[in-house]
Amino acid sequence: MDASPEDVLKIIHPLGLFPTRMQTLVAISERFLQMPVFQVGLEKDLKIYGVGKFSYQSYQLFCCDEQIQPEDRNLKAFAAWQKRNRDSC
């Protein structure tokens, strides 16, 4: 959190993360450090800058292990794989 934005940008630039996305990383990091239990959502009280439907559904699938019906085709493919393999874990 104390790093200069220029230093962070140099590190994440090869990943395709440019200034707007950096704002999102900072917003998520600040929220993570502020909340006793990290939560994110699309409703006003849980909304974090830069987190839209795709990010939120990714969070639900990958971090919360929720069974949802995502809209993105790649998330749909993962959700289908997850459902097929849930019992084998």
N, CA, C and O atoms as a CHARMM CRD file, in Angstrom:
* protein
*
  356
    1    1 MET  N      0.81400  -1.19000   0.00000 PROA 1      0.00000
    2    1 MET  CA     0.00000   0.00000   0.00000 PROA 1      0.00000
    3    1 MET  C      0.86200   1.26000   0.00000 PROA 1      0.00000
    4    1 MET  O      0.43100   2.31500  -0.46500 PROA 1      0.00000
    5    2 ASP  N      2.06800   1.14400   0.51900 PROA 2      0.00000
    6    2 ASP  CA     2.92800   2.32400   0.59600 PROA 2      0.00000
    7    2 ASP  C      3.78600   2.51800  -0.65100 PROA 2      0.00000
    8    2 ASP  O      4.50100   3.51400  -0.75700 PROA 2      0.00000
    9    3 ALA  N      3.72400   1.57900  -1.59300 PROA 3      0.00000
   10    3 ALA  CA     4.54000   1.68200  -2.80100 PROA 3      0.00000
   11    3 ALA  C      4.05600   2.84100  -3.66700 PROA 3      0.00000
   12    3 ALA  O      2.87900   3.19900  -3.66300 PROA 3      0.00000
   13    4 SER  N      4.98600   3.40600  -4.39700 PROA 4      0.00000
   14    4 SER  CA     4.59100   4.48800  -5.30100 PROA 4      0.00000
   15    4 SER  C      3.85000   3.87600  -6.49300 PROA 4      0.00000
   16    4 SER  O      4.20800   2.79400  -6.95600 PROA 4      0.00000
   17    5 PRO  N      2.82500   4.56200  -6.98600 PROA 5      0.00000
   18    5 PRO  CA     2.07900   4.04200  -8.13500 PROA 5      0.00000
   19    5 PRO  C      2.96700   3.75400  -9.34500 PROA 5      0.00000
   20    5 PRO  O      2.72300   2.79800 -10.08200 PROA 5      0.00000
   21    6 GLU  N      3.98400   4.56700  -9.55000 PROA 6      0.00000
   22    6 GLU  CA     4.88400   4.36700 -10.68900 PROA 6      0.00000
   23    6 GLU  C      5.63900   3.04200 -10.57200 PROA 6      0.00000
   24    6 GLU  O      5.81500   2.33800 -11.56600 PROA 6      0.00000
   25    7 ASP  N      6.08300   2.70100  -9.36300 PROA 7      0.00000
   26    7 ASP  CA     6.80600   1.44500  -9.14600 PROA 7      0.00000
   27    7 ASP  C      5.89400   0.23800  -9.37900 PROA 7      0.00000
   28    7 ASP  O      6.29900  -0.74500  -9.99900 PROA 7      0.00000
   29    8 VAL  N      4.67300   0.32500  -8.87900 PROA 8      0.00000
   30    8 VAL  CA     3.72800  -0.77400  -9.06300 PROA 8      0.00000
   31    8 VAL  C      3.38600  -0.92100 -10.54200 PROA 8      0.00000
   32    8 VAL  O      3.33400  -2.03600 -11.06300 PROA 8      0.00000
   33    9 LEU  N      3.15600   0.18500 -11.20700 PROA 9      0.00000
   34    9 LEU  CA     2.79400   0.15400 -12.62300 PROA 9      0.00000
   35    9 LEU  C      3.88600  -0.51000 -13.46100 PROA 9      0.00000
   36    9 LEU  O      3.58100  -1.24800 -14.39800 PROA 9      0.00000
   37   10 LYS  N      5.15400  -0.25600 -13.13300 PROA 10     0.00000
   38   10 LYS  CA     6.25800  -0.89800 -13.85300 PROA 10     0.00000
   39   10 LYS  C      6.17700  -2.41900 -13.72800 PROA 10     0.00000
   40   10 LYS  O      6.45500  -3.14200 -14.68500 PROA 10     0.00000
   41   11 ILE  N      5.79600  -2.89600 -12.54500 PROA 11     0.00000
   42   11 ILE  CA     5.74300  -4.33900 -12.29700 PROA 11     0.00000
   43   11 ILE  C      4.55300  -4.98300 -13.00000 PROA 11     0.00000
   44   11 ILE  O      4.68800  -6.05400 -13.59100 PROA 11     0.00000
   45   12 ILE  N      3.39000  -4.34000 -12.94100 PROA 12     0.00000
   46   12 ILE  CA     2.18200  -4.97800 -13.48900 PROA 12     0.00000
   47   12 ILE  C      1.93800  -4.65300 -14.95700 PROA 12     0.00000
   48   12 ILE  O      1.07400  -5.27400 -15.57700 PROA 12     0.00000
   49   13 HSD  N      2.66400  -3.71000 -15.53000 PROA 13     0.00000
   50   13 HSD  CA     2.45100  -3.33600 -16.93000 PROA 13     0.00000
   51   13 HSD  C      2.53800  -4.51900 -17.89500 PROA 13     0.00000
   52   13 HSD  O      1.69500  -4.61900 -18.78600 PROA 13     0.00000
   53   14 PRO  N      3.52200  -5.42400 -17.76200 PROA 14     0.00000
   54   14 PRO  CA     3.58500  -6.57300 -18.68800 PROA 14     0.00000
   55   14 PRO  C      2.35100  -7.48200 -18.60800 PROA 14     0.00000
   56   14 PRO  O      2.09700  -8.25000 -19.53600 PROA 14     0.00000
   57   15 LEU  N      1.60100  -7.40800 -17.53900 PROA 15     0.00000
   58   15 LEU  CA     0.39700  -8.23400 -17.40200 PROA 15     0.00000
   59   15 LEU  C     -0.80700  -7.62100 -18.10400 PROA 15     0.00000
   60   15 LEU  O     -1.88600  -8.21200 -18.13400 PROA 15     0.00000
   61   16 GLY  N     -0.61500  -6.43400 -18.66500 PROA 16     0.00000
   62   16 GLY  CA    -1.72800  -5.75700 -19.31700 PROA 16     0.00000
   63   16 GLY  C     -2.55800  -4.96000 -18.33300 PROA 16     0.00000
   64   16 GLY  O     -3.68600  -4.57500 -18.64200 PROA 16     0.00000
   65   17 LEU  N     -2.02300  -4.70900 -17.16600 PROA 17     0.00000
   66   17 LEU  CA    -2.73700  -3.93900 -16.15400 PROA 17     0.00000
   67   17 LEU  C     -2.24700  -2.49800 -16.21000 PROA 17     0.00000
   68   17 LEU  O     -1.12500  -2.19000 -15.80800 PROA 17     0.00000
   69   18 PHE  N     -3.08900  -1.64700 -16.70300 PROA 18     0.00000
   70   18 PHE  CA    -2.71300  -0.25400 -16.88300 PROA 18     0.00000
   71   18 PHE  C     -3.34500   0.61100 -15.80000 PROA 18     0.00000
   72   18 PHE  O     -4.00300   0.07300 -14.91000 PROA 18     0.00000
   73   19 PRO  N     -3.17200   1.92900 -15.84100 PROA 19     0.00000
   74   19 PRO  CA    -3.59300   2.78800 -14.72700 PROA 19     0.00000
   75   19 PRO  C     -5.00800   2.56400 -14.20000 PROA 19     0.00000
   76   19 PRO  O     -5.20800   2.58700 -12.98500 PROA 19     0.00000
   77   20 THR  N     -5.97700   2.35100 -15.05400 PROA 20     0.00000
   78   20 THR  CA    -7.34200   2.15400 -14.56100 PROA 20     0.00000
   79   20 THR  C     -7.44000   0.86900 -13.76000 PROA 20     0.00000
   80   20 THR  O     -8.08400   0.83400 -12.71200 PROA 20     0.00000
   81   21 ARG  N     -6.81200  -0.16900 -14.24100 PROA 21     0.00000
   82   21 ARG  CA    -6.82500  -1.44300 -13.52300 PROA 21     0.00000
   83   21 ARG  C     -6.03800  -1.34800 -12.22700 PROA 21     0.00000
   84   21 ARG  O     -6.33800  -2.03700 -11.25300 PROA 21     0.00000
   85   22 MET  N     -5.04300  -0.50200 -12.22600 PROA 22     0.00000
   86   22 MET  CA    -4.28600  -0.31400 -10.99300 PROA 22     0.00000
   87   22 MET  C     -5.18000   0.30800  -9.92400 PROA 22     0.00000
   88   22 MET  O     -5.08200  -0.04700  -8.75000 PROA 22     0.00000
   89   23 GLN  N     -6.04100   1.22400 -10.32100 PROA 23     0.00000
   90   23 GLN  CA    -6.99300   1.81300  -9.37100 PROA 23     0.00000
   91   23 GLN  C     -7.85100   0.71100  -8.75300 PROA 23     0.00000
   92   23 GLN  O     -8.15600   0.74200  -7.56100 PROA 23     0.00000
   93   24 THR  N     -8.23400  -0.25400  -9.57200 PROA 24     0.00000
   94   24 THR  CA    -9.03500  -1.37400  -9.07100 PROA 24     0.00000
   95   24 THR  C     -8.24000  -2.18900  -8.05700 PROA 24     0.00000
   96   24 THR  O     -8.76400  -2.55100  -7.00300 PROA 24     0.00000
   97   25 LEU  N     -6.98600  -2.47700  -8.36800 PROA 25     0.00000
   98   25 LEU  CA    -6.14400  -3.23700  -7.43300 PROA 25     0.00000
   99   25 LEU  C     -6.00200  -2.51000  -6.10000 PROA 25     0.00000
  100   25 LEU  O     -6.05100  -3.13000  -5.03700 PROA 25     0.00000
  101   26 VAL  N     -5.82800  -1.20600  -6.16300 PROA 26     0.00000
  102   26 VAL  CA    -5.70200  -0.41700  -4.93400 PROA 26     0.00000
  103   26 VAL  C     -7.02000  -0.45100  -4.15600 PROA 26     0.00000
  104   26 VAL  O     -7.01400  -0.63600  -2.93900 PROA 26     0.00000
  105   27 ALA  N     -8.14200  -0.27500  -4.84600 PROA 27     0.00000
  106   27 ALA  CA    -9.44700  -0.27300  -4.18100 PROA 27     0.00000
  107   27 ALA  C     -9.73000  -1.61200  -3.51200 PROA 27     0.00000
  108   27 ALA  O    -10.20200  -1.65200  -2.37600 PROA 27     0.00000
  109   28 ILE  N     -9.44300  -2.70900  -4.21100 PROA 28     0.00000
  110   28 ILE  CA    -9.65800  -4.04500  -3.63700 PROA 28     0.00000
  111   28 ILE  C     -8.73400  -4.26400  -2.43800 PROA 28     0.00000
  112   28 ILE  O     -9.15800  -4.78800  -1.40800 PROA 28     0.00000
  113   29 SER  N     -7.47500  -3.86100  -2.58000 PROA 29     0.00000
  114   29 SER  CA    -6.50900  -4.03200  -1.48600 PROA 29     0.00000
  115   29 SER  C     -6.92300  -3.24300  -0.25300 PROA 29     0.00000
  116   29 SER  O     -6.85900  -3.75100   0.86700 PROA 29     0.00000
  117   30 GLU  N     -7.34900  -1.99700  -0.46000 PROA 30     0.00000
  118   30 GLU  CA    -7.78500  -1.18400   0.67500 PROA 30     0.00000
  119   30 GLU  C     -8.99200  -1.81600   1.36400 PROA 30     0.00000
  120   30 GLU  O     -9.04600  -1.89900   2.59100 PROA 30     0.00000
  121   31 ARG  N     -9.95600  -2.25800   0.56100 PROA 31     0.00000
  122   31 ARG  CA   -11.15600  -2.87100   1.13700 PROA 31     0.00000
  123   31 ARG  C    -10.78900  -4.14400   1.89400 PROA 31     0.00000
  124   31 ARG  O    -11.31100  -4.40100   2.97900 PROA 31     0.00000
  125   32 PHE  N     -9.89100  -4.93800   1.31900 PROA 32     0.00000
  126   32 PHE  CA    -9.45900  -6.17600   1.97000 PROA 32     0.00000
  127   32 PHE  C     -8.85700  -5.89000   3.33800 PROA 32     0.00000
  128   32 PHE  O     -9.12700  -6.60600   4.30200 PROA 32     0.00000
  129   33 LEU  N     -8.04200  -4.84500   3.42200 PROA 33     0.00000
  130   33 LEU  CA    -7.38600  -4.50800   4.67500 PROA 33     0.00000
  131   33 LEU  C     -8.33600  -3.87100   5.68700 PROA 33     0.00000
  132   33 LEU  O     -8.09300  -3.94300   6.89200 PROA 33     0.00000
  133   34 GLN  N     -9.41100  -3.25100   5.21300 PROA 34     0.00000
  134   34 GLN  CA   -10.35200  -2.55500   6.09400 PROA 34     0.00000
  135   34 GLN  C    -11.42600  -3.47200   6.68000 PROA 34     0.00000
  136   34 GLN  O    -11.88400  -3.25100   7.80100 PROA 34     0.00000
  137   35 MET  N    -11.82500  -4.48900   5.93500 PROA 35     0.00000
  138   35 MET  CA   -12.96000  -5.31400   6.36300 PROA 35     0.00000
  139   35 MET  C    -12.50500  -6.43600   7.27800 PROA 35     0.00000
  140   35 MET  O    -11.47700  -7.06300   7.02100 PROA 35     0.00000
  141   36 PRO  N    -13.25700  -6.70300   8.35200 PROA 36     0.00000
  142   36 PRO  CA   -12.91600  -7.85100   9.21100 PROA 36     0.00000
  143   36 PRO  C    -13.04700  -9.16900   8.43300 PROA 36     0.00000
  144   36 PRO  O    -12.25400 -10.09000   8.62300 PROA 36     0.00000
  145   37 VAL  N    -14.05100  -9.24500   7.56100 PROA 37     0.00000
  146   37 VAL  CA   -14.23900 -10.38400   6.66100 PROA 37     0.00000
  147   37 VAL  C    -14.45900  -9.79500   5.26900 PROA 37     0.00000
  148   37 VAL  O    -15.41900  -9.05600   5.04800 PROA 37     0.00000
  149   38 PHE  N    -13.57800 -10.12100   4.34300 PROA 38     0.00000
  150   38 PHE  CA   -13.66200  -9.52500   3.00500 PROA 38     0.00000
  151   38 PHE  C    -14.90900  -9.99800   2.28400 PROA 38     0.00000
  152   38 PHE  O    -15.20000 -11.19300   2.22600 PROA 38     0.00000
  153   39 GLN  N    -15.63300  -9.04800   1.74100 PROA 39     0.00000
  154   39 GLN  CA   -16.79100  -9.33400   0.90900 PROA 39     0.00000
  155   39 GLN  C    -16.79900  -8.34900  -0.24100 PROA 39     0.00000
  156   39 GLN  O    -16.32600  -7.21900  -0.11100 PROA 39     0.00000
  157   40 VAL  N    -17.33300  -8.78100  -1.35500 PROA 40     0.00000
  158   40 VAL  CA   -17.50900  -7.91500  -2.51400 PROA 40     0.00000
  159   40 VAL  C    -18.85500  -8.26000  -3.12800 PROA 40     0.00000
  160   40 VAL  O    -19.31500  -9.39800  -3.03800 PROA 40     0.00000
  161   41 GLY  N    -19.46800  -7.29700  -3.73800 PROA 41     0.00000
  162   41 GLY  CA   -20.75700  -7.52000  -4.37500 PROA 41     0.00000
  163   41 GLY  C    -21.06300  -6.40400  -5.34700 PROA 41     0.00000
  164   41 GLY  O    -20.26800  -5.48100  -5.52500 PROA 41     0.00000
  165   42 LEU  N    -22.20500  -6.49500  -5.96500 PROA 42     0.00000
  166   42 LEU  CA   -22.60000  -5.47300  -6.92900 PROA 42     0.00000
  167   42 LEU  C    -23.52300  -4.43100  -6.30900 PROA 42     0.00000
  168   42 LEU  O    -23.75900  -3.37700  -6.90000 PROA 42     0.00000
  169   43 GLU  N    -24.05000  -4.72600  -5.11000 PROA 43     0.00000
  170   43 GLU  CA   -24.89600  -3.75200  -4.44400 PROA 43     0.00000
  171   43 GLU  C    -24.03400  -2.67700  -3.78700 PROA 43     0.00000
  172   43 GLU  O    -22.86700  -2.90900  -3.47300 PROA 43     0.00000
  173   44 LYS  N    -24.61600  -1.51500  -3.58500 PROA 44     0.00000
  174   44 LYS  CA   -23.88500  -0.31300  -3.17600 PROA 44     0.00000
  175   44 LYS  C    -22.93500  -0.51800  -1.99500 PROA 44     0.00000
  176   44 LYS  O    -21.78700  -0.07700  -2.05600 PROA 44     0.00000
  177   45 ASP  N    -23.37700  -1.16700  -0.93500 PROA 45     0.00000
  178   45 ASP  CA   -22.53800  -1.28900   0.26100 PROA 45     0.00000
  179   45 ASP  C    -21.35100  -2.24300   0.08600 PROA 45     0.00000
  180   45 ASP  O    -20.39800  -2.17900   0.86300 PROA 45     0.00000
  181   46 LEU  N    -21.39200  -3.11400  -0.90400 PROA 46     0.00000
  182   46 LEU  CA   -20.29100  -4.05100  -1.14200 PROA 46     0.00000
  183   46 LEU  C    -19.53800  -3.76700  -2.44100 PROA 46     0.00000
  184   46 LEU  O    -18.58200  -4.46900  -2.77000 PROA 46     0.00000
  185   47 LYS  N    -19.96100  -2.75100  -3.17100 PROA 47     0.00000
  186   47 LYS  CA   -19.36200  -2.43300  -4.47300 PROA 47     0.00000
  187   47 LYS  C    -17.95700  -1.87800  -4.26700 PROA 47     0.00000
  188   47 LYS  O    -17.72400  -1.03300  -3.40300 PROA 47     0.00000
  189   48 ILE  N    -17.03000  -2.37100  -5.07800 PROA 48     0.00000
  190   48 ILE  CA   -15.65300  -1.89300  -5.06500 PROA 48     0.00000
  191   48 ILE  C    -15.34600  -1.37000  -6.46600 PROA 48     0.00000
  192   48 ILE  O    -15.73600  -1.98200  -7.46000 PROA 48     0.00000
  193   49 TYR  N    -14.65800  -0.25500  -6.54100 PROA 49     0.00000
  194   49 TYR  CA   -14.30100   0.35000  -7.81800 PROA 49     0.00000
  195   49 TYR  C    -13.67800  -0.69900  -8.74800 PROA 49     0.00000
  196   49 TYR  O    -12.76300  -1.42000  -8.35100 PROA 49     0.00000
  197   50 GLY  N    -14.16800  -0.77700  -9.95600 PROA 50     0.00000
  198   50 GLY  CA   -13.59400  -1.65600 -10.97500 PROA 50     0.00000
  199   50 GLY  C    -14.08500  -3.08500 -10.94000 PROA 50     0.00000
  200   50 GLY  O    -13.72900  -3.87200 -11.81700 PROA 50     0.00000
  201   51 VAL  N    -14.88500  -3.44500  -9.96700 PROA 51     0.00000
  202   51 VAL  CA   -15.40000  -4.80900  -9.87300 PROA 51     0.00000
  203   51 VAL  C    -16.80100  -4.82700 -10.46700 PROA 51     0.00000
  204   51 VAL  O    -17.74400  -4.26700  -9.90700 PROA 51     0.00000
  205   52 GLY  N    -16.91200  -5.48800 -11.61900 PROA 52     0.00000
  206   52 GLY  CA   -18.19900  -5.62800 -12.28100 PROA 52     0.00000
  207   52 GLY  C    -18.71000  -7.05500 -12.17300 PROA 52     0.00000
  208   52 GLY  O    -18.27200  -7.83400 -11.32600 PROA 52     0.00000
  209   53 LYS  N    -19.63900  -7.37200 -13.04700 PROA 53     0.00000
  210   53 LYS  CA   -20.29000  -8.68200 -12.98900 PROA 53     0.00000
  211   53 LYS  C    -19.28700  -9.83100 -13.16100 PROA 53     0.00000
  212   53 LYS  O    -19.33900 -10.81100 -12.41900 PROA 53     0.00000
  213   54 PHE  N    -18.37300  -9.71400 -14.13900 PROA 54     0.00000
  214   54 PHE  CA   -17.39600 -10.78000 -14.37500 PROA 54     0.00000
  215   54 PHE  C    -16.51800 -11.00200 -13.14100 PROA 54     0.00000
  216   54 PHE  O    -16.32500 -12.13600 -12.70300 PROA 54     0.00000
  217   55 SER  N    -15.99100  -9.91400 -12.58700 PROA 55     0.00000
  218   55 SER  CA   -15.13100 -10.03300 -11.40500 PROA 55     0.00000
  219   55 SER  C    -15.89600 -10.60600 -10.22700 PROA 55     0.00000
  220   55 SER  O    -15.38900 -11.45800  -9.49700 PROA 55     0.00000
  221   56 TYR  N    -17.11800 -10.13400 -10.05000 PROA 56     0.00000
  222   56 TYR  CA   -17.92000 -10.62200  -8.93800 PROA 56     0.00000
  223   56 TYR  C    -18.23200 -12.10800  -9.09300 PROA 56     0.00000
  224   56 TYR  O    -18.12300 -12.86400  -8.12800 PROA 56     0.00000
  225   57 GLN  N    -18.61900 -12.53500 -10.29500 PROA 57     0.00000
  226   57 GLN  CA   -18.91200 -13.94800 -10.50800 PROA 57     0.00000
  227   57 GLN  C    -17.65400 -14.79400 -10.38900 PROA 57     0.00000
  228   57 GLN  O    -17.72700 -15.93700  -9.93800 PROA 57     0.00000
  229   58 SER  N    -16.51000 -14.26400 -10.78100 PROA 58     0.00000
  230   58 SER  CA   -15.23900 -14.97300 -10.58900 PROA 58     0.00000
  231   58 SER  C    -14.95900 -15.15400  -9.10100 PROA 58     0.00000
  232   58 SER  O    -14.54100 -16.22700  -8.66600 PROA 58     0.00000
  233   59 TYR  N    -15.18800 -14.10800  -8.33200 PROA 59     0.00000
  234   59 TYR  CA   -15.02100 -14.16800  -6.87500 PROA 59     0.00000
  235   59 TYR  C    -15.93100 -15.24500  -6.27700 PROA 59     0.00000
  236   59 TYR  O    -15.50600 -16.02900  -5.42900 PROA 59     0.00000
  237   60 GLN  N    -17.18900 -15.27100  -6.73200 PROA 60     0.00000
  238   60 GLN  CA   -18.12800 -16.26900  -6.21300 PROA 60     0.00000
  239   60 GLN  C    -17.64500 -17.68500  -6.51700 PROA 60     0.00000
  240   60 GLN  O    -17.69200 -18.55700  -5.64900 PROA 60     0.00000
  241   61 LEU  N    -17.18200 -17.91400  -7.74200 PROA 61     0.00000
  242   61 LEU  CA   -16.74300 -19.25600  -8.14900 PROA 61     0.00000
  243   61 LEU  C    -15.42800 -19.66600  -7.50200 PROA 61     0.00000
  244   61 LEU  O    -15.33300 -20.73700  -6.90200 PROA 61     0.00000
  245   62 PHE  N    -14.41700 -18.81800  -7.62500 PROA 62     0.00000
  246   62 PHE  CA   -13.06900 -19.20000  -7.23200 PROA 62     0.00000
  247   62 PHE  C    -12.76200 -18.99600  -5.75800 PROA 62     0.00000
  248   62 PHE  O    -12.00400 -19.77100  -5.17400 PROA 62     0.00000
  249   63 CYS  N    -13.33000 -17.97600  -5.15300 PROA 63     0.00000
  250   63 CYS  CA   -13.00400 -17.66600  -3.75400 PROA 63     0.00000
  251   63 CYS  C    -14.02900 -18.21200  -2.76800 PROA 63     0.00000
  252   63 CYS  O    -13.67900 -18.62400  -1.66200 PROA 63     0.00000
  253   64 CYS  N    -15.29400 -18.21100  -3.17400 PROA 64     0.00000
  254   64 CYS  CA   -16.36100 -18.62000  -2.24900 PROA 64     0.00000
  255   64 CYS  C    -16.88800 -20.01500  -2.54500 PROA 64     0.00000
  256   64 CYS  O    -17.69000 -20.55200  -1.78100 PROA 64     0.00000
  257   65 ASP  N    -16.44200 -20.60600  -3.65300 PROA 65     0.00000
  258   65 ASP  CA   -16.87700 -21.95200  -4.05700 PROA 65     0.00000
  259   65 ASP  C    -18.40500 -22.04300  -4.15200 PROA 65     0.00000
  260   65 ASP  O    -19.00700 -23.05900  -3.80400 PROA 65     0.00000
  261   66 GLU  N    -19.01600 -20.95100  -4.63500 PROA 66     0.00000
  262   66 GLU  CA   -20.47100 -20.93400  -4.80200 PROA 66     0.00000
  263   66 GLU  C    -20.84300 -21.54900  -6.14300 PROA 66     0.00000
  264   66 GLU  O    -20.11700 -21.40800  -7.12700 PROA 66     0.00000
  265   67 GLN  N    -21.96300 -22.22000  -6.17000 PROA 67     0.00000
  266   67 GLN  CA   -22.48200 -22.77400  -7.41000 PROA 67     0.00000
  267   67 GLN  C    -23.44000 -21.75000  -8.00700 PROA 67     0.00000
  268   67 GLN  O    -24.56200 -21.57400  -7.53200 PROA 67     0.00000
  269   68 ILE  N    -22.97500 -21.08000  -9.05800 PROA 68     0.00000
  270   68 ILE  CA   -23.76400 -20.03600  -9.70200 PROA 68     0.00000
  271   68 ILE  C    -23.91100 -20.34400 -11.18000 PROA 68     0.00000
  272   68 ILE  O    -23.27600 -21.26200 -11.70100 PROA 68     0.00000
  273   69 GLN  N    -24.74700 -19.57500 -11.84800 PROA 69     0.00000
  274   69 GLN  CA   -24.91700 -19.66800 -13.29300 PROA 69     0.00000
  275   69 GLN  C    -24.30900 -18.40700 -13.90900 PROA 69     0.00000
  276   69 GLN  O    -25.02600 -17.43600 -14.15300 PROA 69     0.00000
  277   70 PRO  N    -22.99400 -18.41000 -14.16500 PROA 70     0.00000
  278   70 PRO  CA   -22.34900 -17.20400 -14.69000 PROA 70     0.00000
  279   70 PRO  C    -22.77500 -16.91200 -16.12300 PROA 70     0.00000
  280   70 PRO  O    -23.27800 -17.79000 -16.82400 PROA 70     0.00000
  281   71 GLU  N    -22.57000 -15.68100 -16.54400 PROA 71     0.00000
  282   71 GLU  CA   -22.92100 -15.27000 -17.89900 PROA 71     0.00000
  283   71 GLU  C    -21.75900 -15.42300 -18.87600 PROA 71     0.00000
  284   71 GLU  O    -21.98200 -15.72900 -20.04700 PROA 71     0.00000
  285   72 ASP  N    -20.53900 -15.21800 -18.42500 PROA 72     0.00000
  286   72 ASP  CA   -19.35400 -15.31800 -19.26900 PROA 72     0.00000
  287   72 ASP  C    -19.12300 -16.76600 -19.69100 PROA 72     0.00000
  288   72 ASP  O    -19.26600 -17.67700 -18.87600 PROA 72     0.00000
  289   73 ARG  N    -18.77300 -16.98400 -20.94300 PROA 73     0.00000
  290   73 ARG  CA   -18.63300 -18.36400 -21.44100 PROA 73     0.00000
  291   73 ARG  C    -17.49500 -19.12400 -20.76600 PROA 73     0.00000
  292   73 ARG  O    -17.61300 -20.32900 -20.54100 PROA 73     0.00000
  293   74 ASN  N    -16.39900 -18.44500 -20.43900 PROA 74     0.00000
  294   74 ASN  CA   -15.29900 -19.12600 -19.75900 PROA 74     0.00000
  295   74 ASN  C    -15.67200 -19.48200 -18.32200 PROA 74     0.00000
  296   74 ASN  O    -15.32200 -20.55400 -17.82700 PROA 74     0.00000
  297   75 LEU  N    -16.37200 -18.58900 -17.67200 PROA 75     0.00000
  298   75 LEU  CA   -16.84100 -18.89500 -16.31000 PROA 75     0.00000
  299   75 LEU  C    -17.88200 -20.01000 -16.34800 PROA 75     0.00000
  300   75 LEU  O    -17.92400 -20.85200 -15.45100 PROA 75     0.00000
  301   76 LYS  N    -18.73300 -20.01700 -17.39900 PROA 76     0.00000
  302   76 LYS  CA   -19.70800 -21.10400 -17.55100 PROA 76     0.00000
  303   76 LYS  C    -19.00300 -22.43800 -17.68600 PROA 76     0.00000
  304   76 LYS  O    -19.40200 -23.42900 -17.07400 PROA 76     0.00000
  305   77 ALA  N    -17.93700 -22.45900 -18.50200 PROA 77     0.00000
  306   77 ALA  CA   -17.18400 -23.70400 -18.70300 PROA 77     0.00000
  307   77 ALA  C    -16.57600 -24.17600 -17.39100 PROA 77     0.00000
  308   77 ALA  O    -16.61500 -25.36800 -17.08600 PROA 77     0.00000
  309   78 PHE  N    -16.01700 -23.26100 -16.61200 PROA 78     0.00000
  310   78 PHE  CA   -15.44400 -23.64800 -15.32300 PROA 78     0.00000
  311   78 PHE  C    -16.52700 -24.14600 -14.37700 PROA 78     0.00000
  312   78 PHE  O    -16.34500 -25.15800 -13.70000 PROA 78     0.00000
  313   79 ALA  N    -17.65700 -23.43800 -14.32600 PROA 79     0.00000
  314   79 ALA  CA   -18.75100 -23.83400 -13.43500 PROA 79     0.00000
  315   79 ALA  C    -19.25600 -25.23300 -13.79700 PROA 79     0.00000
  316   79 ALA  O    -19.56600 -26.03000 -12.91100 PROA 79     0.00000
  317   80 ALA  N    -19.33900 -25.53100 -15.09600 PROA 80     0.00000
  318   80 ALA  CA   -19.77400 -26.86000 -15.52900 PROA 80     0.00000
  319   80 ALA  C    -18.74500 -27.91100 -15.12000 PROA 80     0.00000
  320   80 ALA  O    -19.11100 -28.98400 -14.63900 PROA 80     0.00000
  321   81 TRP  N    -17.46000 -27.60700 -15.30800 PROA 81     0.00000
  322   81 TRP  CA   -16.40000 -28.53600 -14.89400 PROA 81     0.00000
  323   81 TRP  C    -16.45200 -28.74100 -13.37900 PROA 81     0.00000
  324   81 TRP  O    -16.35200 -29.86800 -12.89400 PROA 81     0.00000
  325   82 GLN  N    -16.60600 -27.66000 -12.65300 PROA 82     0.00000
  326   82 GLN  CA   -16.66700 -27.72900 -11.19600 PROA 82     0.00000
  327   82 GLN  C    -17.82300 -28.61500 -10.74500 PROA 82     0.00000
  328   82 GLN  O    -17.67400 -29.42700  -9.83200 PROA 82     0.00000
  329   83 LYS  N    -18.96100 -28.45400 -11.38300 PROA 83     0.00000
  330   83 LYS  CA   -20.14100 -29.24700 -11.02400 PROA 83     0.00000
  331   83 LYS  C    -19.90300 -30.73300 -11.31100 PROA 83     0.00000
  332   83 LYS  O    -20.26000 -31.58500 -10.49800 PROA 83     0.00000
  333   84 ARG  N    -19.30200 -31.04400 -12.46300 PROA 84     0.00000
  334   84 ARG  CA   -19.02500 -32.44600 -12.81400 PROA 84     0.00000
  335   84 ARG  C    -18.03600 -33.07700 -11.85800 PROA 84     0.00000
  336   84 ARG  O    -18.12800 -34.27300 -11.57800 PROA 84     0.00000
  337   85 ASN  N    -17.10700 -32.31100 -11.35800 PROA 85     0.00000
  338   85 ASN  CA   -16.02800 -32.84900 -10.54000 PROA 85     0.00000
  339   85 ASN  C    -16.18900 -32.61500  -9.04600 PROA 85     0.00000
  340   85 ASN  O    -15.31700 -32.99800  -8.26700 PROA 85     0.00000
  341   86 ARG  N    -17.26200 -32.00800  -8.64100 PROA 86     0.00000
  342   86 ARG  CA   -17.47000 -31.67200  -7.22200 PROA 86     0.00000
  343   86 ARG  C    -17.44900 -32.92000  -6.34000 PROA 86     0.00000
  344   86 ARG  O    -16.83600 -32.90600  -5.27300 PROA 86     0.00000
  345   87 ASP  N    -18.10200 -33.98600  -6.76400 PROA 87     0.00000
  346   87 ASP  CA   -18.18400 -35.18400  -5.94400 PROA 87     0.00000
  347   87 ASP  C    -16.88600 -35.98000  -5.90300 PROA 87     0.00000
  348   87 ASP  O    -16.68200 -36.78600  -4.99400 PROA 87     0.00000
  349   88 SER  N    -16.01000 -35.76300  -6.87500 PROA 88     0.00000
  350   88 SER  CA   -14.77600 -36.54800  -6.91900 PROA 88     0.00000
  351   88 SER  C    -13.66400 -35.94900  -6.05600 PROA 88     0.00000
  352   88 SER  O    -12.61600 -36.57100  -5.88500 PROA 88     0.00000
  353   89 CYS  N    -13.88000 -34.76200  -5.51600 PROA 89     0.00000
  354   89 CYS  CA   -12.84500 -34.10900  -4.68400 PROA 89     0.00000
  355   89 CYS  C    -12.90700 -34.60000  -3.25800 PROA 89     0.00000
  356   89 CYS  O    -12.11700 -34.16500  -2.42000 PROA 89     0.00000
